[in-house]
Amino acid sequence: MKIVPVLLLMTSLESGCQDVSYVAPGSRRFAVLTFSDTVHDFGTIREGQQVSWRFRFRNTGTGDLLLVSAASTCGCTIPDFTGQPVSPGDTGSIRVLFDSRYKTGRQVKPVFIQGNTRPPLSRLTITCNVLASTEN
C-alpha cells in the first residue's frame, strides 16, 4: 500500500515542521512565501525522460525569507533551492526535477517547502502522464 508510506512521510514532515520564523519581540515583521503557481503539469512524457520546472515565488511579507528545506515523497522528484535570504518584495525560485525512469501512467508528486514563513509549510505539485518505453 503506497498510501501508508506517503501518509507517514507527510505526518513526519508536518510534525517536524516547527515554526522556524524569527520575529523579534515587539516586531510584526515576517516573511510570506507567495507562488505564482503551485501546480505544474508536464503533459505527456516518455518513460526515462527527465523534466524540470522552476516554481517562481515572491516574498510578500515584511521580513527576510529563508527557505529551510524542500522534500518530496519520492526519490524520483528532486527539489533544489538557494539558501540565500529573499528580501521583502524580492523574488526567487525552486527548481523541481522529475525522473520518469521506471514510472508509467499518471504521476502526481508533491513537494513540501519549509521556511521562516507564515504559514511555515507550503506545498507544490508536479503532474504528468508517462508513456511506457518502447525499448525492452
Number of C-alpha atoms within 10 A of each C-alpha: 5 6 8 9 11 14 12 12 16 17 12 11 18 14 9 9 15 13 14 15 19 14 13 9 6 6 9 10 15 20 27 23 26 16 19 9 11 16 15 16 13 15 10 13 18 17 20 17 14 14 14 16 16 15 18 15 19 20 24 19 20 14 23 22 27 21 20 15 15 20 19 22 18 13 9 15 20 17 19 14 16 13 11 11 14 20 18 19 14 14 15 19 15 19 14 21 17 22 16 22 15 11 18 17 14 12 14 13 16 18 19 18 22 24 23 23 25 17 13 20 19 17 14 19 17 20 17 20 19 22 17 16 15 7 5 3
